[in-house]
Amino acid sequence: GFKVNSGEYKLMGLAPYGEPKYTDLILEKLIDLKADGSFRMDMRYFNYAQGLTMTGPEFHKLLVASRVRRKVRSRSARWISRRASRKSPRRS
């Protein structure tokens, strides 16, 4: 992670060019977004209030676990697709 107030602007500048892969995870685990636009952060995942980094160990565990699940799903889907294409009869 970034040290507090040292480089997060780089990530914010690049954010519009990414894909929203983690939106559901963020809204489910990290932020409680209210209808009026207010929000509450689950501080178990953040460290900036008491430490020298923005995120803490729980944040990293959460994202690593999410990445692993995404990779497994992606690899499984490719494997199933390959198997299905081998078994389907070819038409001429």
Backbone as XML, in Angstrom:
<?xml version="1.0"?>
<chain id="A" units="angstrom">
  <residue number="1" name="GLY">
    <atom name="N" x="0.809" y="-1.188" z="0.000"/>
    <atom name="CA" x="0.000" y="0.000" z="0.000"/>
    <atom name="C" x="0.850" y="1.248" z="0.000"/>
  </residue>
  <residue number="2" name="PHE">
    <atom name="N" x="0.193" y="2.338" z="-0.175"/>
    <atom name="CA" x="0.872" y="3.630" z="-0.152"/>
    <atom name="C" x="1.063" y="4.098" z="1.273"/>
  </residue>
  <residue number="3" name="LYS">
    <atom name="N" x="2.141" y="4.835" z="1.501"/>
    <atom name="CA" x="2.272" y="5.522" z="2.783"/>
    <atom name="C" x="1.216" y="6.616" z="2.799"/>
  </residue>
  <residue number="4" name="VAL">
    <atom name="N" x="0.741" y="6.983" z="3.959"/>
    <atom name="CA" x="-0.317" y="7.981" z="4.078"/>
    <atom name="C" x="0.116" y="9.281" z="3.407"/>
  </residue>
  <residue number="5" name="ASN">
    <atom name="N" x="-0.750" y="9.822" z="2.552"/>
    <atom name="CA" x="-0.544" y="11.093" z="1.850"/>
    <atom name="C" x="0.721" y="11.126" z="0.998"/>
  </residue>
  <residue number="6" name="SER">
    <atom name="N" x="1.109" y="9.984" z="0.408"/>
    <atom name="CA" x="2.346" y="10.014" z="-0.357"/>
    <atom name="C" x="2.208" y="9.617" z="-1.821"/>
  </residue>
  <residue number="7" name="GLY">
    <atom name="N" x="1.192" y="8.931" z="-2.217"/>
    <atom name="CA" x="1.144" y="8.507" z="-3.609"/>
    <atom name="C" x="-0.203" y="8.011" z="-4.077"/>
  </residue>
  <residue number="8" name="GLU">
    <atom name="N" x="-1.193" y="8.088" z="-3.226"/>
    <atom name="CA" x="-2.487" y="7.543" z="-3.630"/>
    <atom name="C" x="-3.088" y="8.309" z="-4.803"/>
  </residue>
  <residue number="9" name="TYR">
    <atom name="N" x="-2.627" y="9.538" z="-5.058"/>
    <atom name="CA" x="-3.133" y="10.305" z="-6.193"/>
    <atom name="C" x="-2.851" y="9.582" z="-7.510"/>
  </residue>
  <residue number="10" name="LYS">
    <atom name="N" x="-1.774" y="8.805" z="-7.561"/>
    <atom name="CA" x="-1.449" y="8.055" z="-8.779"/>
    <atom name="C" x="-2.551" y="7.037" z="-9.077"/>
  </residue>
  <residue number="11" name="LEU">
    <atom name="N" x="-2.978" y="6.341" z="-8.053"/>
    <atom name="CA" x="-4.038" y="5.356" z="-8.213"/>
    <atom name="C" x="-5.350" y="6.042" z="-8.598"/>
  </residue>
  <residue number="12" name="MET">
    <atom name="N" x="-5.644" y="7.146" z="-7.963"/>
    <atom name="CA" x="-6.876" y="7.872" z="-8.270"/>
    <atom name="C" x="-6.858" y="8.370" z="-9.713"/>
  </residue>
  <residue number="13" name="GLY">
    <atom name="N" x="-5.698" y="8.789" z="-10.196"/>
    <atom name="CA" x="-5.588" y="9.258" z="-11.573"/>
    <atom name="C" x="-5.809" y="8.154" z="-12.590"/>
  </residue>
  <residue number="14" name="LEU">
    <atom name="N" x="-5.443" y="6.934" z="-12.247"/>
    <atom name="CA" x="-5.597" y="5.805" z="-13.161"/>
    <atom name="C" x="-6.954" y="5.120" z="-13.043"/>
  </residue>
  <residue number="15" name="ALA">
    <atom name="N" x="-7.677" y="5.383" z="-11.995"/>
    <atom name="CA" x="-8.945" y="4.697" z="-11.723"/>
    <atom name="C" x="-9.941" y="4.729" z="-12.882"/>
  </residue>
  <residue number="16" name="PRO">
    <atom name="N" x="-10.099" y="5.839" z="-13.587"/>
    <atom name="CA" x="-11.093" y="5.845" z="-14.677"/>
    <atom name="C" x="-10.769" y="4.884" z="-15.817"/>
  </residue>
  <residue number="17" name="TYR">
    <atom name="N" x="-9.533" y="4.419" z="-15.892"/>
    <atom name="CA" x="-9.127" y="3.549" z="-16.991"/>
    <atom name="C" x="-9.250" y="2.059" z="-16.659"/>
  </residue>
  <residue number="18" name="GLY">
    <atom name="N" x="-9.636" y="1.740" z="-15.447"/>
    <atom name="CA" x="-9.745" y="0.348" z="-15.026"/>
    <atom name="C" x="-11.141" y="-0.207" z="-15.207"/>
  </residue>
  <residue number="19" name="GLU">
    <atom name="N" x="-11.306" y="-1.468" z="-14.826"/>
    <atom name="CA" x="-12.608" y="-2.116" z="-14.842"/>
    <atom name="C" x="-13.073" y="-2.283" z="-13.398"/>
  </residue>
  <residue number="20" name="PRO">
    <atom name="N" x="-14.362" y="-2.115" z="-13.125"/>
    <atom name="CA" x="-14.872" y="-2.211" z="-11.749"/>
    <atom name="C" x="-15.014" y="-3.653" z="-11.266"/>
  </residue>
  <residue number="21" name="LYS">
    <atom name="N" x="-13.902" y="-4.370" z="-11.150"/>
    <atom name="CA" x="-13.916" y="-5.785" z="-10.764"/>
    <atom name="C" x="-14.351" y="-5.999" z="-9.322"/>
  </residue>
  <residue number="22" name="TYR">
    <atom name="N" x="-14.054" y="-5.068" z="-8.461"/>
    <atom name="CA" x="-14.239" y="-5.280" z="-7.028"/>
    <atom name="C" x="-15.393" y="-4.473" z="-6.426"/>
  </residue>
  <residue number="23" name="THR">
    <atom name="N" x="-16.266" y="-3.931" z="-7.256"/>
    <atom name="CA" x="-17.370" y="-3.100" z="-6.760"/>
    <atom name="C" x="-18.226" y="-3.845" z="-5.746"/>
  </residue>
  <residue number="24" name="ASP">
    <atom name="N" x="-18.646" y="-5.048" z="-6.089"/>
    <atom name="CA" x="-19.508" y="-5.813" z="-5.180"/>
    <atom name="C" x="-18.796" y="-6.125" z="-3.871"/>
  </residue>
  <residue number="25" name="LEU">
    <atom name="N" x="-17.533" y="-6.501" z="-3.954"/>
    <atom name="CA" x="-16.751" y="-6.815" z="-2.763"/>
    <atom name="C" x="-16.618" y="-5.586" z="-1.867"/>
  </residue>
  <residue number="26" name="ILE">
    <atom name="N" x="-16.349" y="-4.444" z="-2.460"/>
    <atom name="CA" x="-16.200" y="-3.203" z="-1.694"/>
    <atom name="C" x="-17.502" y="-2.857" z="-0.982"/>
  </residue>
  <residue number="27" name="LEU">
    <atom name="N" x="-18.612" y="-2.927" z="-1.712"/>
    <atom name="CA" x="-19.900" y="-2.577" z="-1.107"/>
    <atom name="C" x="-20.359" y="-3.616" z="-0.090"/>
  </residue>
  <residue number="28" name="GLU">
    <atom name="N" x="-19.936" y="-4.843" z="-0.263"/>
    <atom name="CA" x="-20.323" y="-5.902" z="0.672"/>
    <atom name="C" x="-19.491" y="-5.874" z="1.949"/>
  </residue>
  <residue number="29" name="LYS">
    <atom name="N" x="-18.187" y="-5.626" z="1.824"/>
    <atom name="CA" x="-17.282" y="-5.780" z="2.964"/>
    <atom name="C" x="-16.707" y="-4.474" z="3.520"/>
  </residue>
  <residue number="30" name="LEU">
    <atom name="N" x="-16.367" y="-3.527" z="2.658"/>
    <atom name="CA" x="-15.580" y="-2.377" z="3.094"/>
    <atom name="C" x="-16.382" y="-1.141" z="3.438"/>
  </residue>
  <residue number="31" name="ILE">
    <atom name="N" x="-17.423" y="-0.867" z="2.666"/>
    <atom name="CA" x="-18.148" y="0.390" z="2.818"/>
    <atom name="C" x="-19.645" y="0.130" z="2.896"/>
  </residue>
  <residue number="32" name="ASP">
    <atom name="N" x="-20.289" y="0.745" z="3.863"/>
    <atom name="CA" x="-21.744" y="0.709" z="3.977"/>
    <atom name="C" x="-22.254" y="2.025" z="3.407"/>
  </residue>
  <residue number="33" name="LEU">
    <atom name="N" x="-22.767" y="1.985" z="2.177"/>
    <atom name="CA" x="-23.233" y="3.176" z="1.481"/>
    <atom name="C" x="-24.719" y="3.382" z="1.756"/>
  </residue>
  <residue number="34" name="LYS">
    <atom name="N" x="-25.051" y="4.556" z="2.253"/>
    <atom name="CA" x="-26.438" y="4.872" z="2.597"/>
    <atom name="C" x="-27.155" y="5.532" z="1.423"/>
  </residue>
  <residue number="35" name="ALA">
    <atom name="N" x="-28.477" y="5.514" z="1.436"/>
    <atom name="CA" x="-29.289" y="6.086" z="0.359"/>
    <atom name="C" x="-29.047" y="7.578" z="0.180"/>
  </residue>
  <residue number="36" name="ASP">
    <atom name="N" x="-28.708" y="8.267" z="1.257"/>
    <atom name="CA" x="-28.483" y="9.715" z="1.165"/>
    <atom name="C" x="-27.060" y="10.072" z="0.717"/>
  </residue>
  <residue number="37" name="GLY">
    <atom name="N" x="-26.241" y="9.060" z="0.396"/>
    <atom name="CA" x="-24.881" y="9.308" z="-0.062"/>
    <atom name="C" x="-23.833" y="9.235" z="1.037"/>
  </residue>
  <residue number="38" name="SER">
    <atom name="N" x="-24.271" y="9.196" z="2.267"/>
    <atom name="CA" x="-23.303" y="9.060" z="3.360"/>
    <atom name="C" x="-22.808" y="7.611" z="3.387"/>
  </residue>
  <residue number="39" name="PHE">
    <atom name="N" x="-21.704" y="7.399" z="4.042"/>
    <atom name="CA" x="-21.148" y="6.049" z="4.097"/>
    <atom name="C" x="-20.419" y="5.831" z="5.410"/>
  </residue>
  <residue number="40" name="ARG">
    <atom name="N" x="-20.223" y="4.560" z="5.707"/>
    <atom name="CA" x="-19.478" y="4.164" z="6.897"/>
    <atom name="C" x="-18.481" y="3.097" z="6.459"/>
  </residue>
  <residue number="41" name="MET">
    <atom name="N" x="-17.215" y="3.299" z="6.802"/>
    <atom name="CA" x="-16.167" y="2.348" z="6.420"/>
    <atom name="C" x="-15.946" y="1.358" z="7.551"/>
  </residue>
  <residue number="42" name="ASP">
    <atom name="N" x="-15.719" y="0.113" z="7.182"/>
    <atom name="CA" x="-15.373" y="-0.904" z="8.179"/>
    <atom name="C" x="-13.884" y="-0.771" z="8.465"/>
  </residue>
  <residue number="43" name="MET">
    <atom name="N" x="-13.554" y="-0.177" z="9.585"/>
    <atom name="CA" x="-12.176" y="0.194" z="9.894"/>
    <atom name="C" x="-11.273" y="-0.999" z="10.205"/>
  </residue>
  <residue number="44" name="ARG">
    <atom name="N" x="-11.841" y="-2.213" z="10.245"/>
    <atom name="CA" x="-10.984" y="-3.393" z="10.410"/>
    <atom name="C" x="-10.043" y="-3.552" z="9.218"/>
  </residue>
  <residue number="45" name="TYR">
    <atom name="N" x="-10.432" y="-3.002" z="8.080"/>
    <atom name="CA" x="-9.663" y="-3.161" z="6.858"/>
    <atom name="C" x="-8.689" y="-2.019" z="6.582"/>
  </residue>
  <residue number="46" name="PHE">
    <atom name="N" x="-8.761" y="-0.961" z="7.364"/>
    <atom name="CA" x="-7.954" y="0.230" z="7.112"/>
    <atom name="C" x="-7.039" y="0.523" z="8.291"/>
  </residue>
  <residue number="47" name="ASN">
    <atom name="N" x="-5.906" y="1.170" z="8.000"/>
    <atom name="CA" x="-4.883" y="1.381" z="9.016"/>
    <atom name="C" x="-4.465" y="2.840" z="9.139"/>
  </residue>
  <residue number="48" name="TYR">
    <atom name="N" x="-5.000" y="3.729" z="8.309"/>
    <atom name="CA" x="-4.483" y="5.087" z="8.279"/>
    <atom name="C" x="-4.749" y="5.894" z="9.542"/>
  </residue>
  <residue number="49" name="ALA">
    <atom name="N" x="-5.755" y="5.527" z="10.312"/>
    <atom name="CA" x="-6.050" y="6.286" z="11.532"/>
    <atom name="C" x="-5.028" y="6.030" z="12.636"/>
  </residue>
  <residue number="50" name="GLN">
    <atom name="N" x="-4.408" y="4.853" z="12.628"/>
    <atom name="CA" x="-3.460" y="4.536" z="13.696"/>
    <atom name="C" x="-2.083" y="4.112" z="13.183"/>
  </residue>
  <residue number="51" name="GLY">
    <atom name="N" x="-1.917" y="3.954" z="11.877"/>
    <atom name="CA" x="-0.640" y="3.462" z="11.362"/>
    <atom name="C" x="-0.057" y="4.367" z="10.304"/>
  </residue>
  <residue number="52" name="LEU">
    <atom name="N" x="0.894" y="3.833" z="9.586"/>
    <atom name="CA" x="1.573" y="4.605" z="8.551"/>
    <atom name="C" x="1.201" y="4.163" z="7.143"/>
  </residue>
  <residue number="53" name="THR">
    <atom name="N" x="0.229" y="3.282" z="7.028"/>
    <atom name="CA" x="-0.258" y="2.840" z="5.715"/>
    <atom name="C" x="-1.759" y="3.041" z="5.648"/>
  </residue>
  <residue number="54" name="MET">
    <atom name="N" x="-2.286" y="3.064" z="4.425"/>
    <atom name="CA" x="-3.726" y="3.283" z="4.258"/>
    <atom name="C" x="-4.552" y="2.050" z="4.609"/>
  </residue>
  <residue number="55" name="THR">
    <atom name="N" x="-4.032" y="0.879" z="4.254"/>
    <atom name="CA" x="-4.787" y="-0.361" z="4.452"/>
    <atom name="C" x="-4.039" y="-1.286" z="5.396"/>
  </residue>
  <residue number="56" name="GLY">
    <atom name="N" x="-4.798" y="-2.166" z="6.028"/>
    <atom name="CA" x="-4.209" y="-3.092" z="6.986"/>
    <atom name="C" x="-4.204" y="-4.519" z="6.470"/>
  </residue>
  <residue number="57" name="PRO">
    <atom name="N" x="-3.742" y="-5.438" z="7.288"/>
    <atom name="CA" x="-3.641" y="-6.854" z="6.898"/>
    <atom name="C" x="-4.970" y="-7.468" z="6.466"/>
  </residue>
  <residue number="58" name="GLU">
    <atom name="N" x="-6.073" y="-7.109" z="7.092"/>
    <atom name="CA" x="-7.385" y="-7.683" z="6.729"/>
    <atom name="C" x="-7.784" y="-7.288" z="5.312"/>
  </residue>
  <residue number="59" name="PHE">
    <atom name="N" x="-7.454" y="-6.064" z="4.925"/>
    <atom name="CA" x="-7.734" y="-5.593" z="3.572"/>
    <atom name="C" x="-7.000" y="-6.459" z="2.556"/>
  </residue>
  <residue number="60" name="HIS">
    <atom name="N" x="-5.739" y="-6.708" z="2.809"/>
    <atom name="CA" x="-4.921" y="-7.501" z="1.896"/>
    <atom name="C" x="-5.408" y="-8.949" z="1.829"/>
  </residue>
  <residue number="61" name="LYS">
    <atom name="N" x="-5.783" y="-9.514" z="2.966"/>
    <atom name="CA" x="-6.329" y="-10.880" z="2.966"/>
    <atom name="C" x="-7.598" y="-10.949" z="2.116"/>
  </residue>
  <residue number="62" name="LEU">
    <atom name="N" x="-8.452" y="-9.951" z="2.272"/>
    <atom name="CA" x="-9.718" y="-9.906" z="1.542"/>
    <atom name="C" x="-9.482" y="-9.860" z="0.037"/>
  </residue>
  <residue number="63" name="LEU">
    <atom name="N" x="-8.590" y="-8.996" z="-0.412"/>
    <atom name="CA" x="-8.346" y="-8.878" z="-1.844"/>
    <atom name="C" x="-7.605" y="-10.080" z="-2.410"/>
  </residue>
  <residue number="64" name="VAL">
    <atom name="N" x="-6.663" y="-10.633" z="-1.682"/>
    <atom name="CA" x="-5.959" y="-11.826" z="-2.162"/>
    <atom name="C" x="-6.946" y="-12.974" z="-2.314"/>
  </residue>
  <residue number="65" name="ALA">
    <atom name="N" x="-7.804" y="-13.175" z="-1.341"/>
    <atom name="CA" x="-8.804" y="-14.242" z="-1.421"/>
    <atom name="C" x="-9.726" y="-14.022" z="-2.615"/>
  </residue>
  <residue number="66" name="SER">
    <atom name="N" x="-10.103" y="-12.775" z="-2.875"/>
    <atom name="CA" x="-10.973" y="-12.466" z="-3.997"/>
    <atom name="C" x="-10.280" y="-12.753" z="-5.324"/>
  </residue>
  <residue number="67" name="ARG">
    <atom name="N" x="-9.009" y="-12.377" z="-5.434"/>
    <atom name="CA" x="-8.251" y="-12.639" z="-6.667"/>
    <atom name="C" x="-8.117" y="-14.132" z="-6.921"/>
  </residue>
  <residue number="68" name="VAL">
    <atom name="N" x="-7.869" y="-14.894" z="-5.873"/>
    <atom name="CA" x="-7.731" y="-16.346" z="-6.016"/>
    <atom name="C" x="-9.044" y="-16.937" z="-6.515"/>
  </residue>
  <residue number="69" name="ARG">
    <atom name="N" x="-10.167" y="-16.524" z="-5.924"/>
    <atom name="CA" x="-11.471" y="-17.030" z="-6.369"/>
    <atom name="C" x="-11.720" y="-16.685" z="-7.838"/>
  </residue>
  <residue number="70" name="ARG">
    <atom name="N" x="-11.383" y="-15.459" z="-8.251"/>
    <atom name="CA" x="-11.582" y="-15.038" z="-9.642"/>
    <atom name="C" x="-10.741" y="-15.893" z="-10.586"/>
  </residue>
  <residue number="71" name="LYS">
    <atom name="N" x="-9.488" y="-16.163" z="-10.209"/>
    <atom name="CA" x="-8.617" y="-16.980" z="-11.050"/>
    <atom name="C" x="-9.161" y="-18.394" z="-11.175"/>
  </residue>
  <residue number="72" name="VAL">
    <atom name="N" x="-9.612" y="-18.961" z="-10.071"/>
    <atom name="CA" x="-10.147" y="-20.325" z="-10.093"/>
    <atom name="C" x="-11.378" y="-20.381" z="-10.989"/>
  </residue>
  <residue number="73" name="ARG">
    <atom name="N" x="-12.285" y="-19.417" z="-10.855"/>
    <atom name="CA" x="-13.484" y="-19.396" z="-11.707"/>
    <atom name="C" x="-13.108" y="-19.260" z="-13.176"/>
  </residue>
  <residue number="74" name="SER">
    <atom name="N" x="-12.154" y="-18.389" z="-13.464"/>
    <atom name="CA" x="-11.732" y="-18.162" z="-14.841"/>
    <atom name="C" x="-11.098" y="-19.424" z="-15.430"/>
  </residue>
  <residue number="75" name="ARG">
    <atom name="N" x="-10.213" y="-20.043" z="-14.681"/>
    <atom name="CA" x="-9.568" y="-21.272" z="-15.166"/>
    <atom name="C" x="-10.586" y="-22.394" z="-15.328"/>
  </residue>
  <residue number="76" name="SER">
    <atom name="N" x="-11.517" y="-22.498" z="-14.399"/>
    <atom name="CA" x="-12.555" y="-23.531" z="-14.489"/>
    <atom name="C" x="-13.409" y="-23.330" z="-15.726"/>
  </residue>
  <residue number="77" name="ALA">
    <atom name="N" x="-13.773" y="-22.082" z="-15.992"/>
    <atom name="CA" x="-14.601" y="-21.789" z="-17.166"/>
    <atom name="C" x="-13.859" y="-22.137" z="-18.444"/>
  </residue>
  <residue number="78" name="ARG">
    <atom name="N" x="-12.571" y="-21.823" z="-18.522"/>
    <atom name="CA" x="-11.780" y="-22.165" z="-19.717"/>
    <atom name="C" x="-11.690" y="-23.680" z="-19.880"/>
  </residue>
  <residue number="79" name="TRP">
    <atom name="N" x="-11.472" y="-24.391" z="-18.781"/>
    <atom name="CA" x="-11.356" y="-25.846" z="-18.829"/>
    <atom name="C" x="-12.670" y="-26.463" z="-19.317"/>
  </residue>
  <residue number="80" name="ILE">
    <atom name="N" x="-13.784" y="-26.007" z="-18.765"/>
    <atom name="CA" x="-15.102" y="-26.521" z="-19.174"/>
    <atom name="C" x="-15.344" y="-26.229" z="-20.647"/>
  </residue>
  <residue number="81" name="SER">
    <atom name="N" x="-14.989" y="-25.044" z="-21.083"/>
    <atom name="CA" x="-15.181" y="-24.670" z="-22.477"/>
    <atom name="C" x="-14.366" y="-25.565" z="-23.401"/>
  </residue>
  <residue number="82" name="ARG">
    <atom name="N" x="-13.120" y="-25.820" z="-23.047"/>
    <atom name="CA" x="-12.278" y="-26.702" z="-23.866"/>
    <atom name="C" x="-12.849" y="-28.114" z="-23.917"/>
  </residue>
  <residue number="83" name="ARG">
    <atom name="N" x="-13.281" y="-28.614" z="-22.768"/>
    <atom name="CA" x="-13.842" y="-29.976" z="-22.715"/>
    <atom name="C" x="-15.108" y="-30.058" z="-23.560"/>
  </residue>
  <residue number="84" name="ALA">
    <atom name="N" x="-15.949" y="-29.061" z="-23.455"/>
    <atom name="CA" x="-17.205" y="-29.068" z="-24.208"/>
    <atom name="C" x="-16.943" y="-29.016" z="-25.709"/>
  </residue>
  <residue number="85" name="SER">
    <atom name="N" x="-15.957" y="-28.236" z="-26.116"/>
    <atom name="CA" x="-15.680" y="-28.135" z="-27.561"/>
    <atom name="C" x="-15.082" y="-29.433" z="-28.102"/>
  </residue>
  <residue number="86" name="ARG">
    <atom name="N" x="-14.373" y="-30.193" z="-27.287"/>
    <atom name="CA" x="-13.827" y="-31.487" z="-27.720"/>
    <atom name="C" x="-14.921" y="-32.526" z="-27.881"/>
  </residue>
  <residue number="87" name="LYS">
    <atom name="N" x="-15.923" y="-32.466" z="-27.023"/>
    <atom name="CA" x="-16.970" y="-33.489" z="-27.019"/>
    <atom name="C" x="-18.068" y="-33.221" z="-28.038"/>
  </residue>
  <residue number="88" name="SER">
    <atom name="N" x="-18.224" y="-31.964" z="-28.443"/>
    <atom name="CA" x="-19.330" y="-31.672" z="-29.363"/>
    <atom name="C" x="-18.989" y="-32.189" z="-30.753"/>
  </residue>
  <residue number="89" name="PRO">
    <atom name="N" x="-19.966" y="-32.795" z="-31.441"/>
    <atom name="CA" x="-19.710" y="-33.342" z="-32.771"/>
    <atom name="C" x="-19.448" y="-32.207" z="-33.759"/>
  </residue>
  <residue number="90" name="ARG">
    <atom name="N" x="-18.502" y="-32.418" z="-34.625"/>
    <atom name="CA" x="-18.160" y="-31.417" z="-35.613"/>
    <atom name="C" x="-19.050" y="-31.617" z="-36.842"/>
  </residue>
  <residue number="91" name="ARG">
    <atom name="N" x="-19.544" y="-30.532" z="-37.371"/>
    <atom name="CA" x="-20.391" y="-30.597" z="-38.572"/>
    <atom name="C" x="-19.600" y="-30.069" z="-39.747"/>
  </residue>
  <residue number="92" name="SER">
    <atom name="N" x="-19.767" y="-30.695" z="-40.882"/>
    <atom name="CA" x="-19.038" y="-30.252" z="-42.081"/>
    <atom name="C" x="-19.957" y="-29.502" z="-43.013"/>
  </residue>
</chain>
